[in-house]
Amino acid sequence: MLLLQTAIIAATVVAAVWLAPQLVWVGLAGGSIALTANLVFGILASLGRRSAGAVLMALMMAEAGKIFVVALGFVLLFRKFPERLGGGDALWLLGAFVLTLSAQWLAPLVLKTEPRR
């Protein structure tokens, strides 16, 4: 899934280079926030747990960590570059973020794999 997310980030950067070169960093930032949040989720969720309750708690903590990373990423970005994120730039940022985040729902359709037995 991370490979698919990286491909989506690359596609938004290429689209930005073609349409408006000044938006390249905005698309890269939006995709990077989503990618980093999913990495945090994967790391926290994969910590060794054995019981069902512990697995559920790990997933809940991983989701909380993911939300925290997303909020922190957007706060830092909007505080650091408020003048560069006005109007259409903010839409490009959120679009790249949503496209990269949607890879988790697109992965089963795009990455055809046989189920493990």
N, C-alpha and C positions, 0 to 999 in steps of 0.2 A: 504494500500500500504506500510506503514511503517513496518508492520509485515512481508510482503514479502521481503522487503529490508533487514530487520534484519536476516531473514532466509538465504538470499543469502550471507550476511557477514559471518554468522556462517558456511555455506558450504565452503566458501573459506578458512576460518580458519582451518576447519577440513581437507580439502585437503592439506593445507600447513603443518599441523602436520604430515600427512601421507607421503607426498612427501619430504618436506624439512623443518624441524622444525624452522630453522633460519628465514624463511619467514613469520612466523605467524604474527608478528607485522606489516609487510609490507601489507599483505592482510587486516588486521584490519584497518590500516591507510587509505588505498584506499577506503574501504567501508565506513568508518566513514566520510570521506570528502563528499562523495556522499549523505549519509544519512543526514548530517548536512545541506548541500545545499538544499535538498528537504524540510527539516523542516523549514528553513528560507523562502523558497518560499511559503510554506503552511501558515505560520504565516502572512507574508506580504500580500498575496493574499486574506486572509480571513478577513482582516480588513473591518469593516462595510462600504459598499458603496451602494448607491441607484441608481444613474443614470448610463446609459450605458457608458458614457464617463469616469465617475469615476471608474467604474469596469475595463475598459480598461487600464486606468492609473495605477490602483493598480496592474494589471497583468504585466504591463511593468516594474513597479518598483520592483515587486517580482522577475521577471526574471533577472533584473540587480543585485539585491541583491544575487541571487543564483550564478550568474557568478562571482561576487566579492568574495563570500565565497569559491568557488572552486579555484579561482586564489590565494587567500590568503592561503588556506590550502596547496596547492602544493608548493608555495613559502616558507612557513614556514618549510615544511617537507624537501625540498631539501636544504634549508639553514642550518637547524639544523643537518641533517644526510647525508651530501653529500658522505661520504665514504661508507655508508651502502646501497646506492641506485644506485650502478653501475651495468651495464649489465642486467642480468636476473631479478634482484630484482626490477628494475624500470618497467620492463614488467609485473611482478607480481602485482605491485602497480597499474599500469594503467588497467590491466585486472580486478582486484577486483573493481576498480572504475567504469569501463564500465559495468561490470555485475550488480553491485548494481544500477547504474543509469538506466539500461535497465528494471528494475522492473516496471517503469511507463508505459512501452509499453507492458510488459507481464501481468500486473495486470488484464486487462479485460479477458485474456485467462485463467488465473489460478484461479482467484477469481470470480466464477460464482455467480452473484447476479441478482435478479429480479429488473427490472426498477421500480422506484417510480412512483406512479400515483397520 
